Amino acid sequence: MKILILGAGQVGSSVAESLVSEANDITVVDSDGEKLRQLQDRLDLRTLVGNAAHPSVLEQAGIADTDMLLAVTQSDEVNMVACKLAASLYNTPTRIARIRSADFLARPEVFSKDNFCVDFSICPEQILTDYIAKLIEFPEALQVLKFSQDRASLVAVRAFHGGPLVGKPLSYLRTHMPQVETRVAAIFRKNGPLIPEGSTVIEEGDEIFFIAATDNIRSVLKEMRRMDKPAKRVMIVGGGNIGRRLAKALERDYEVKLIEYSENACKKLAGELTRTLVLNGDGTDERLLQEEHVGDVDVFCALTNDDENNIMSALLAKQGGARKVIALINRSAYVDLLQGGNIDIALSPAHVTIGSLLAYVRMGDVVAVHSLRRGAAEVLELVAHGDRQSSRVVGRRIDEIDLPKGATIGALVRGDEVIMGHHDVVIEAEDHVIVFVINKAMVRKVEKLFQVNIGFF
């Protein structure tokens, strides 16, 4: 597939890195030549320096025969103009725009074919806000992902010394809680993946990914590890796009304090937020954190635009007694260093949001894609189409399906029913199948497996 990416920031470069490894023809356009040089040093792709909203630049980038346009610059206006030009002048088949402004997002007609011709809009800040809100709702979890309109969830937890599962085989889980259907989709041990089997014994420190109906998540979490007390008090450092959105989403159900360095921004936030206590100060000021009782905080979120400030404030909060700390880290190298240490969760915005873009790029009918383990693995939600003659999955038991090594079917959603992916389950047409792929190199094979033979049409 020929893909044109506008914008070489965190989102654009992460998408490029993910797609170029899958044999796509990628061109990246940005006005910052240094960013493009760094990207080209690492990846096998083409770059072009220029304004992404100028027709001449788009033509030089090869818009005339591009299959997909990903407009992910920092400017909503540039992204929308580029989509409009791609549709009107070059008839580009698929056009996706990153949109940050709530004003635009509240008026979906702006993106219609009569206006800016945006096929799909994504808002990374809102995706990240929803993701963090889920981590606050389930404070025991390292990752919480939703599938099939929130009917099923995939949750990652870390096994700890003395935990209910440590030292026991996975088969114990089914006998111990026969009333609740769940399935362990994958285990990561010392950063390496394990294909889970009934005889696999859980060890301390294992990162366990399990899938269950969303209504059963709390019951399964109780068996996976000691339940933390529900979070009540949340402290946020950084009143930018993400911090403001998160405070607004949480303030009805939690006691929220928000620390923002800019006095002008504080005044604006105080006017927008009705129940959040807005404080003007520095999130790395240990005395301020102590004065605001950081030791009583259930979840501390460091969400500024500065990685170092986020790391320092999160470490100070943890040292001060905060129960769980989350830090937003843009540099992926930092994420791998910090995750699981004194910082409970180090979040890479690009890895959280990339799935929303990948779902449009994947072959077959892919509803959702989520990046796991900082991009090392993926979980896909695919819709099964066709019949036994035209499809390689429909009408077959799971143990009859020729899944590539490293791929497992965790569950499927049929209507409102969530069915665990046991070996004897038969997949039916229109089932939403959730597939866990521990090796990204196998993703294309999984997608092809779910494609319908051309004779079906």
One Martini backbone bead per residue (centre of mass of N, CA, C, O) as a GRO file, in nm:
protein
  457
    1MET     BB    1   0.097   0.036   0.021
    2LYS     BB    2   0.037   0.378  -0.039
    3ILE     BB    3   0.172   0.619   0.198
    4LEU     BB    4   0.083   0.944   0.329
    5ILE     BB    5   0.264   1.143   0.564
    6LEU     BB    6   0.165   1.416   0.772
    7GLY     BB    7   0.403   1.436   0.986
    8ALA     BB    8   0.702   1.402   1.224
    9GLY     BB    9   0.603   1.332   1.482
   10GLN     BB   10   0.510   1.110   1.708
   11VAL     BB   11   0.281   0.991   1.538
   12GLY     BB   12   0.407   0.980   1.253
   13SER     BB   13   0.668   0.816   1.327
   14SER     BB   14   0.524   0.568   1.453
   15VAL     BB   15   0.361   0.488   1.206
   16ALA     BB   16   0.596   0.457   1.012
   17GLU     BB   17   0.744   0.235   1.172
   18SER     BB   18   0.512   0.027   1.158
   19LEU     BB   19   0.461   0.024   0.837
   20VAL     BB   20   0.750  -0.025   0.715
   21SER     BB   21   0.766  -0.327   0.834
   22GLU     BB   22   0.509  -0.399   0.615
   23ALA     BB   23   0.577  -0.317   0.312
   24ASN     BB   24   0.539  -0.016   0.273
   25ASP     BB   25   0.486   0.289   0.094
   26ILE     BB   26   0.666   0.563   0.235
   27THR     BB   27   0.572   0.911   0.297
   28VAL     BB   28   0.718   1.209   0.446
   29VAL     BB   29   0.586   1.524   0.564
   30ASP     BB   30   0.778   1.827   0.651
   31SER     BB   31   0.912   2.138   0.771
   32ASP     BB   32   1.127   1.957   0.930
   33GLY     BB   33   1.431   1.847   0.832
   34GLU     BB   34   1.554   1.712   1.088
   35LYS     BB   35   1.332   1.508   1.144
   36LEU     BB   36   1.360   1.363   0.869
   37ARG     BB   37   1.655   1.274   0.898
   38GLN     BB   38   1.610   1.094   1.146
   39LEU     BB   39   1.404   0.908   1.010
   40GLN     BB   40   1.587   0.815   0.765
   41ASP     BB   41   1.811   0.682   0.942
   42ARG     BB   42   1.602   0.448   1.051
   43LEU     BB   43   1.428   0.442   0.778
   44ASP     BB   44   1.262   0.301   0.486
   45LEU     BB   45   1.207   0.612   0.339
   46ARG     BB   46   1.038   0.895   0.228
   47THR     BB   47   1.115   1.251   0.202
   48LEU     BB   48   0.963   1.591   0.261
   49VAL     BB   49   1.006   1.930   0.239
   50GLY     BB   50   0.707   2.100   0.360
   51ASN     BB   51   0.385   2.208   0.301
   52ALA     BB   52   0.101   2.005   0.349
   53ALA     BB   53  -0.111   2.232   0.207
   54HIS     BB   54   0.043   2.211  -0.065
   55PRO     BB   55   0.003   2.097  -0.378
   56SER     BB   56   0.303   2.078  -0.471
   57VAL     BB   57   0.393   1.896  -0.234
   58LEU     BB   58   0.196   1.663  -0.278
   59GLU     BB   59   0.296   1.596  -0.563
   60GLN     BB   60   0.592   1.531  -0.486
   61ALA     BB   61   0.483   1.296  -0.281
   62GLY     BB   62   0.249   1.129  -0.454
   63ILE     BB   63  -0.075   1.174  -0.447
   64ALA     BB   64  -0.189   1.056  -0.720
   65ASP     BB   65  -0.106   0.730  -0.608
   66THR     BB   66  -0.240   0.728  -0.335
   67ASP     BB   67  -0.415   0.534  -0.092
   68MET     BB   68  -0.314   0.701   0.175
   69LEU     BB   69  -0.399   0.964   0.409
   70LEU     BB   70  -0.196   1.100   0.683
   71ALA     BB   71  -0.304   1.374   0.882
   72VAL     BB   72  -0.058   1.457   1.162
   73THR     BB   73  -0.034   1.731   1.237
   74GLN     BB   74  -0.058   2.006   1.463
   75SER     BB   75  -0.271   2.104   1.241
   76ASP     BB   76  -0.597   2.101   1.167
   77GLU     BB   77  -0.607   2.277   0.913
   78VAL     BB   78  -0.395   2.128   0.747
   79ASN     BB   79  -0.535   1.849   0.754
   80MET     BB   80  -0.801   1.938   0.614
   81VAL     BB   81  -0.687   2.059   0.354
   82ALA     BB   82  -0.543   1.802   0.258
   83CYS     BB   83  -0.801   1.631   0.231
   84LYS     BB   84  -0.945   1.811   0.028
   85LEU     BB   85  -0.729   1.797  -0.196
   86ALA     BB   86  -0.717   1.485  -0.222
   87ALA     BB   87  -1.016   1.465  -0.317
   88SER     BB   88  -1.050   1.691  -0.544
   89LEU     BB   89  -0.764   1.649  -0.717
   90TYR     BB   90  -0.681   1.309  -0.654
   91ASN     BB   91  -0.870   1.083  -0.539
   92THR     BB   92  -0.818   0.977  -0.259
   93PRO     BB   93  -0.946   0.709  -0.099
   94THR     BB   94  -0.796   0.772   0.193
   95ARG     BB   95  -0.880   1.001   0.477
   96ILE     BB   96  -0.680   1.110   0.756
   97ALA     BB   97  -0.734   1.304   1.064
   98ARG     BB   98  -0.596   1.512   1.294
   99ILE     BB   99  -0.796   1.617   1.583
  100ARG     BB  100  -0.807   1.856   1.860
  101SER     BB  101  -1.059   2.020   1.836
  102ALA     BB  102  -1.363   2.037   1.991
  103ASP     BB  103  -1.512   2.211   1.783
  104PHE     BB  104  -1.483   2.013   1.545
  105LEU     BB  105  -1.583   1.745   1.688
  106ALA     BB  106  -1.881   1.870   1.739
  107ARG     BB  107  -1.876   1.892   1.397
  108PRO     BB  108  -1.903   1.642   1.173
  109GLU     BB  109  -1.985   1.801   0.907
  110VAL     BB  110  -1.699   1.913   0.844
  111PHE     BB  111  -1.605   1.609   0.724
  112SER     BB  112  -1.758   1.598   0.484
  113LYS     BB  113  -1.788   1.584   0.135
  114ASP     BB  114  -1.888   1.896   0.131
  115ASN     BB  115  -1.617   1.969   0.273
  116PHE     BB  116  -1.320   1.811   0.396
  117CYS     BB  117  -1.302   1.499   0.336
  118VAL     BB  118  -1.312   1.316   0.606
  119ASP     BB  119  -1.323   0.991   0.686
  120PHE     BB  120  -1.120   1.008   0.943
  121SER     BB  121  -1.104   1.090   1.290
  122ILE     BB  122  -0.843   1.179   1.526
  123CYS     BB  123  -0.785   1.198   1.898
  124PRO     BB  124  -0.523   1.150   2.094
  125GLU     BB  125  -0.611   1.292   2.357
  126GLN     BB  126  -0.876   1.126   2.395
  127ILE     BB  127  -0.756   0.845   2.391
  128LEU     BB  128  -0.571   0.893   2.637
  129THR     BB  129  -0.788   0.970   2.840
  130ASP     BB  130  -0.947   0.701   2.830
  131TYR     BB  131  -0.708   0.523   2.914
  132ILE     BB  132  -0.653   0.650   3.194
  133ALA     BB  133  -0.936   0.613   3.311
  134LYS     BB  134  -0.915   0.300   3.316
  135LEU     BB  135  -0.669   0.287   3.514
  136ILE     BB  136  -0.834   0.419   3.746
  137GLU     BB  137  -1.066   0.211   3.760
  138PHE     BB  138  -0.808  -0.009   3.740
  139PRO     BB  139  -0.544  -0.006   3.960
  140GLU     BB  140  -0.419  -0.303   3.898
  141ALA     BB  141  -0.358  -0.219   3.611
  142LEU     BB  142  -0.154  -0.175   3.310
  143GLN     BB  143  -0.396  -0.258   3.108
  144VAL     BB  144  -0.692  -0.134   2.916
  145LEU     BB  145  -0.905  -0.296   2.674
  146LYS     BB  146  -1.144  -0.247   2.418
  147PHE     BB  147  -1.429  -0.438   2.280
  148SER     BB  148  -1.706  -0.443   2.120
  149GLN     BB  149  -1.842  -0.204   2.271
  150ASP     BB  150  -1.739  -0.307   2.569
  151ARG     BB  151  -1.784  -0.624   2.605
  152ALA     BB  152  -1.472  -0.653   2.593
  153SER     BB  153  -1.159  -0.726   2.780
  154LEU     BB  154  -0.814  -0.631   2.812
  155VAL     BB  155  -0.584  -0.735   3.074
  156ALA     BB  156  -0.303  -0.616   3.260
  157VAL     BB  157  -0.091  -0.797   3.493
  158ARG     BB  158   0.107  -0.836   3.789
  159ALA     BB  159   0.275  -1.069   3.941
  160PHE     BB  160   0.297  -1.146   4.290
  161HIS     BB  161   0.403  -1.207   4.587
  162GLY     BB  162   0.142  -1.418   4.703
  163GLY     BB  163  -0.033  -1.467   4.485
  164PRO     BB  164  -0.292  -1.671   4.377
  165LEU     BB  165  -0.118  -1.777   4.104
  166VAL     BB  166   0.146  -1.824   4.219
  167GLY     BB  167   0.265  -2.150   4.140
  168LYS     BB  168   0.039  -2.195   3.925
  169PRO     BB  169  -0.151  -2.323   3.698
  170LEU     BB  170  -0.384  -2.222   3.465
  171SER     BB  171  -0.595  -2.450   3.523
  172TYR     BB  172  -0.673  -2.339   3.807
  173LEU     BB  173  -0.859  -2.105   3.721
  174ARG     BB  174  -1.104  -2.277   3.622
  175THR     BB  175  -1.152  -2.434   3.897
  176HIS     BB  176  -1.166  -2.180   4.091
  177MET     BB  177  -1.364  -2.015   3.854
  178PRO     BB  178  -1.636  -2.150   3.696
  179GLN     BB  179  -1.838  -1.892   3.663
  180VAL     BB  180  -1.592  -1.754   3.506
  181GLU     BB  181  -1.502  -1.634   3.196
  182THR     BB  182  -1.160  -1.693   3.094
  183ARG     BB  183  -0.843  -1.580   2.928
  184VAL     BB  184  -0.512  -1.641   2.862
  185ALA     BB  185  -0.332  -1.490   2.599
  186ALA     BB  186  -0.064  -1.386   2.763
  187ILE     BB  187   0.294  -1.396   2.846
  188PHE     BB  188   0.542  -1.200   3.023
  189ARG     BB  189   0.894  -1.289   3.066
  190LYS     BB  190   1.148  -1.099   3.080
  191ASN     BB  191   1.035  -0.968   2.792
  192GLY     BB  192   0.917  -1.249   2.715
  193PRO     BB  193   0.724  -1.463   2.541
  194LEU     BB  194   0.431  -1.670   2.614
  195ILE     BB  195   0.255  -1.957   2.550
  196PRO     BB  196  -0.032  -2.044   2.683
  197GLU     BB  197  -0.092  -2.313   2.910
  198GLY     BB  198  -0.223  -2.520   3.142
  199SER     BB  199   0.087  -2.581   3.256
  200THR     BB  200   0.147  -2.298   3.313
  201VAL     BB  201   0.351  -2.127   3.541
  202ILE     BB  202   0.328  -1.878   3.760
  203GLU     BB  203   0.533  -1.591   3.810
  204GLU     BB  204   0.698  -1.363   3.950
  205GLY     BB  205   0.648  -1.074   3.730
  206ASP     BB  206   0.441  -1.144   3.549
  207GLU     BB  207   0.273  -1.063   3.245
  208ILE     BB  208  -0.081  -1.066   3.229
  209PHE     BB  209  -0.312  -1.154   2.967
  210PHE     BB  210  -0.661  -1.099   2.987
  211ILE     BB  211  -0.989  -1.222   2.893
  212ALA     BB  212  -1.322  -1.065   2.915
  213ALA     BB  213  -1.597  -0.974   3.019
  214THR     BB  214  -1.647  -0.667   3.138
  215ASP     BB  215  -1.832  -0.760   3.383
  216ASN     BB  216  -1.578  -0.969   3.487
  217ILE     BB  217  -1.314  -0.818   3.564
  218ARG     BB  218  -1.322  -0.796   3.874
  219SER     BB  219  -1.333  -1.100   3.935
  220VAL     BB  220  -1.060  -1.168   3.799
  221LEU     BB  221  -0.876  -0.973   3.955
  222LYS     BB  222  -0.910  -1.117   4.231
  223GLU     BB  223  -0.747  -1.372   4.124
  224MET     BB  224  -0.480  -1.235   4.024
  225ARG     BB  225  -0.511  -1.014   4.264
  226ARG     BB  226  -0.509  -0.793   4.483
  227MET     BB  227  -0.732  -0.564   4.571
  228ASP     BB  228  -0.764  -0.254   4.537
  229LYS     BB  229  -0.863   0.026   4.623
  230PRO     BB  230  -1.062   0.244   4.524
  231ALA     BB  231  -1.043   0.525   4.361
  232LYS     BB  232  -1.060   0.886   4.474
  233ARG     BB  233  -0.772   1.024   4.448
  234VAL     BB  234  -0.659   1.279   4.214
  235MET     BB  235  -0.347   1.379   4.058
  236ILE     BB  236  -0.258   1.652   3.838
  237VAL     BB  237   0.004   1.726   3.605
  238GLY     BB  238  -0.112   1.933   3.385
  239GLY     BB  239  -0.320   2.169   3.176
  240GLY     BB  240  -0.356   2.054   2.915
  241ASN     BB  241  -0.526   1.869   2.701
  242ILE     BB  242  -0.513   1.612   2.885
  243GLY     BB  243  -0.552   1.719   3.173
  244ARG     BB  244  -0.823   1.859   3.121
  245ARG     BB  245  -0.983   1.615   3.016
  246LEU     BB  246  -0.943   1.436   3.265
  247ALA     BB  247  -1.068   1.618   3.479
  248LYS     BB  248  -1.347   1.630   3.342
  249ALA     BB  249  -1.396   1.313   3.350
  250LEU     BB  250  -1.349   1.282   3.684
  251GLU     BB  251  -1.492   1.505   3.880
  252ARG     BB  252  -1.763   1.348   3.944
  253ASP     BB  253  -1.607   1.071   4.087
  254TYR     BB  254  -1.363   1.251   4.191
  255GLU     BB  255  -1.087   1.375   4.362
  256VAL     BB  256  -0.949   1.671   4.211
  257LYS     BB  257  -0.612   1.769   4.132
  258LEU     BB  258  -0.452   2.059   3.967
  259ILE     BB  259  -0.127   2.124   3.833
  260GLU     BB  260  -0.017   2.455   3.718
  261TYR     BB  261   0.225   2.681   3.610
  262SER     BB  262   0.029   2.864   3.464
  263GLU     BB  263  -0.165   3.128   3.548
  264ASN     BB  264  -0.348   3.159   3.298
  265ALA     BB  265  -0.430   2.862   3.278
  266CYS     BB  266  -0.565   2.847   3.557
  267LYS     BB  267  -0.795   3.043   3.502
  268LYS     BB  268  -0.919   2.878   3.271
  269LEU     BB  269  -0.960   2.612   3.426
  270ALA     BB  270  -1.143   2.725   3.654
  271GLY     BB  271  -1.376   2.790   3.443
  272GLU     BB  272  -1.415   2.483   3.331
  273LEU     BB  273  -1.390   2.362   3.618
  274THR     BB  274  -1.611   2.266   3.883
  275ARG     BB  275  -1.450   2.033   4.094
  276THR     BB  276  -1.165   2.124   4.052
  277LEU     BB  277  -0.853   2.175   4.199
  278VAL     BB  278  -0.666   2.459   4.117
  279LEU     BB  279  -0.304   2.482   4.090
  280ASN     BB  280  -0.033   2.701   4.130
  281GLY     BB  281   0.257   2.520   4.003
  282ASP     BB  282   0.513   2.280   4.069
  283GLY     BB  283   0.538   1.932   4.021
  284THR     BB  284   0.858   1.938   4.144
  285ASP     BB  285   0.748   2.037   4.423
  286GLU     BB  286   0.774   1.888   4.720
  287ARG     BB  287   0.623   2.082   4.909
  288LEU     BB  288   0.358   2.097   4.750
  289LEU     BB  289   0.290   1.796   4.762
  290GLN     BB  290   0.275   1.784   5.071
  291GLU     BB  291   0.059   2.008   5.114
  292GLU     BB  292  -0.139   1.819   4.913
  293HIS     BB  293  -0.126   1.519   5.004
  294VAL     BB  294   0.018   1.283   4.827
  295GLY     BB  295  -0.014   1.035   5.031
  296ASP     BB  296  -0.346   1.026   4.961
  297VAL     BB  297  -0.303   0.938   4.677
  298ASP     BB  298  -0.404   0.707   4.437
  299VAL     BB  299  -0.360   0.889   4.164
  300PHE     BB  300  -0.076   0.990   3.969
  301CYS     BB  301  -0.054   1.246   3.701
  302ALA     BB  302   0.195   1.304   3.453
  303LEU     BB  303   0.099   1.558   3.180
  304THR     BB  304   0.314   1.695   3.043
  305ASN     BB  305   0.552   1.799   2.782
  306ASP     BB  306   0.775   1.697   2.996
  307ASP     BB  307   0.950   1.426   3.066
  308GLU     BB  308   1.130   1.506   3.311
  309ASN     BB  309   0.901   1.624   3.484
  310ASN     BB  310   0.731   1.367   3.495
  311ILE     BB  311   0.940   1.188   3.629
  312MET     BB  312   0.996   1.358   3.884
  313SER     BB  313   0.704   1.387   3.993
  314ALA     BB  314   0.648   1.081   4.013
  315LEU     BB  315   0.881   1.011   4.209
  316LEU     BB  316   0.794   1.206   4.435
  317ALA     BB  317   0.510   1.085   4.476
  318LYS     BB  318   0.604   0.801   4.553
  319GLN     BB  319   0.782   0.891   4.790
  320GLY     BB  320   0.521   1.043   4.927
  321GLY     BB  321   0.276   0.793   4.886
  322ALA     BB  322   0.166   0.727   4.628
  323ARG     BB  323   0.011   0.451   4.501
  324LYS     BB  324  -0.013   0.559   4.192
  325VAL     BB  325   0.194   0.612   3.897
  326ILE     BB  326   0.173   0.834   3.607
  327ALA     BB  327   0.366   0.874   3.299
  328LEU     BB  328   0.436   1.088   3.040
  329ILE     BB  329   0.620   0.949   2.752
  330ASN     BB  330   0.772   1.017   2.445
  331ARG     BB  331   1.028   0.855   2.491
  332SER     BB  332   1.069   0.523   2.440
  333ALA     BB  333   1.331   0.470   2.601
  334TYR     BB  334   1.213   0.559   2.873
  335VAL     BB  335   0.982   0.361   2.903
  336ASP     BB  336   1.155   0.098   2.928
  337LEU     BB  337   1.313   0.196   3.186
  338LEU     BB  338   1.051   0.272   3.386
  339GLN     BB  339   0.877   0.041   3.369
  340GLY     BB  340   0.807  -0.106   3.690
  341GLY     BB  341   0.915   0.073   3.888
  342ASN     BB  342   0.845   0.353   4.054
  343ILE     BB  343   0.692   0.360   3.793
  344ASP     BB  344   0.412   0.205   3.711
  345ILE     BB  345   0.330   0.398   3.450
  346ALA     BB  346   0.455   0.431   3.119
  347LEU     BB  347   0.345   0.657   2.871
  348SER     BB  348   0.292   0.630   2.522
  349PRO     BB  349   0.115   0.811   2.309
  350ALA     BB  350   0.175   0.663   2.042
  351HIS     BB  351   0.102   0.366   2.138
  352VAL     BB  352  -0.193   0.432   2.215
  353THR     BB  353  -0.289   0.570   1.923
  354ILE     BB  354  -0.204   0.382   1.678
  355GLY     BB  355  -0.447   0.186   1.654
  356SER     BB  356  -0.648   0.384   1.516
  357LEU     BB  357  -0.478   0.379   1.248
  358LEU     BB  358  -0.430   0.071   1.188
  359ALA     BB  359  -0.729  -0.012   1.132
  360TYR     BB  360  -0.718   0.132   0.836
  361VAL     BB  361  -0.465  -0.044   0.716
  362ARG     BB  362  -0.569  -0.303   0.741
  363MET     BB  363  -0.663  -0.596   0.640
  364GLY     BB  364  -0.967  -0.638   0.618
  365ASP     BB  365  -1.199  -0.656   0.896
  366VAL     BB  366  -1.089  -0.407   1.105
  367VAL     BB  367  -1.182  -0.263   1.410
  368ALA     BB  368  -0.917  -0.323   1.597
  369VAL     BB  369  -0.605  -0.182   1.737
  370HIS     BB  370  -0.343  -0.287   1.967
  371SER     BB  371  -0.073  -0.186   2.146
  372LEU     BB  372   0.188  -0.384   2.294
  373ARG     BB  373   0.461  -0.352   2.463
  374ARG     BB  374   0.558  -0.102   2.301
  375GLY     BB  375   0.496  -0.268   2.004
  376ALA     BB  376   0.565  -0.587   2.018
  377ALA     BB  377   0.249  -0.615   2.018
  378GLU     BB  378  -0.084  -0.741   1.918
  379VAL     BB  379  -0.439  -0.659   1.903
  380LEU     BB  380  -0.720  -0.795   1.725
  381GLU     BB  381  -1.029  -0.698   1.561
  382LEU     BB  382  -1.217  -0.933   1.374
  383VAL     BB  383  -1.427  -1.001   1.099
  384ALA     BB  384  -1.620  -1.265   1.007
  385HIS     BB  385  -1.657  -1.392   0.674
  386GLY     BB  386  -1.874  -1.598   0.521
  387ASP     BB  387  -1.785  -1.936   0.458
  388ARG     BB  388  -1.641  -2.241   0.439
  389GLN     BB  389  -1.556  -2.187   0.132
  390SER     BB  390  -1.453  -1.864   0.156
  391SER     BB  391  -1.329  -1.940   0.440
  392ARG     BB  392  -1.066  -2.006   0.695
  393VAL     BB  393  -1.279  -1.975   0.966
  394VAL     BB  394  -1.555  -2.037   0.890
  395GLY     BB  395  -1.683  -2.331   1.033
  396ARG     BB  396  -1.447  -2.352   1.247
  397ARG     BB  397  -1.245  -2.467   1.460
  398ILE     BB  398  -0.986  -2.340   1.626
  399ASP     BB  399  -0.803  -2.611   1.589
  400GLU     BB  400  -0.837  -2.577   1.253
  401ILE     BB  401  -0.680  -2.324   1.246
  402ASP     BB  402  -0.406  -2.162   1.063
  403LEU     BB  403  -0.219  -2.033   1.281
  404PRO     BB  404   0.028  -1.854   1.349
  405LYS     BB  405   0.298  -1.833   1.522
  406GLY     BB  406   0.194  -1.632   1.803
  407ALA     BB  407  -0.118  -1.688   1.766
  408THR     BB  408  -0.428  -1.604   1.943
  409ILE     BB  409  -0.753  -1.687   2.045
  410GLY     BB  410  -0.926  -1.537   2.301
  411ALA     BB  411  -1.200  -1.427   2.159
  412LEU     BB  412  -1.560  -1.385   2.103
  413VAL     BB  413  -1.824  -1.187   1.947
  414ARG     BB  414  -2.185  -1.264   1.972
  415GLY     BB  415  -2.326  -1.005   1.983
  416ASP     BB  416  -2.360  -1.008   2.341
  417GLU     BB  417  -2.160  -1.246   2.337
  418VAL     BB  418  -1.892  -1.387   2.527
  419ILE     BB  419  -1.637  -1.604   2.387
  420MET     BB  420  -1.414  -1.823   2.449
  421GLY     BB  421  -1.103  -1.952   2.293
  422HIS     BB  422  -1.163  -2.248   2.257
  423HIS     BB  423  -1.086  -2.524   2.064
  424ASP     BB  424  -1.421  -2.600   2.011
  425VAL     BB  425  -1.486  -2.339   1.880
  426VAL     BB  426  -1.711  -2.204   1.645
  427ILE     BB  427  -1.697  -2.001   1.375
  428GLU     BB  428  -1.895  -1.733   1.272
  429ALA     BB  429  -2.056  -1.525   1.100
  430GLU     BB  430  -1.983  -1.200   1.236
  431ASP     BB  431  -1.768  -1.244   1.418
  432HIS     BB  432  -1.571  -1.115   1.682
  433VAL     BB  433  -1.222  -1.148   1.668
  434ILE     BB  434  -0.968  -1.199   1.918
  435VAL     BB  435  -0.623  -1.135   1.843
  436PHE     BB  436  -0.310  -1.251   1.955
  437VAL     BB  437   0.018  -1.094   1.877
  438ILE     BB  438   0.358  -1.143   1.967
  439ASN     BB  439   0.432  -1.113   1.650
  440LYS     BB  440   0.429  -0.869   1.414
  441ALA     BB  441   0.509  -1.047   1.161
  442MET     BB  442   0.209  -1.202   1.176
  443VAL     BB  443  -0.020  -1.005   1.097
  444ARG     BB  444  -0.060  -1.052   0.791
  445LYS     BB  445  -0.147  -1.352   0.819
  446VAL     BB  446  -0.400  -1.296   0.983
  447GLU     BB  447  -0.543  -1.115   0.780
  448LYS     BB  448  -0.552  -1.323   0.544
  449LEU     BB  449  -0.719  -1.537   0.697
  450PHE     BB  450  -0.982  -1.323   0.705
  451GLN     BB  451  -1.008  -1.333   0.413
  452VAL     BB  452  -1.208  -1.338   0.140
  453ASN     BB  453  -1.288  -1.490  -0.121
  454ILE     BB  454  -1.371  -1.359  -0.427
  455GLY     BB  455  -1.623  -1.552  -0.484
  456PHE     BB  456  -1.817  -1.432  -0.263
  457PHE     BB  457  -1.888  -1.164  -0.451
   0.00000   0.00000   0.00000
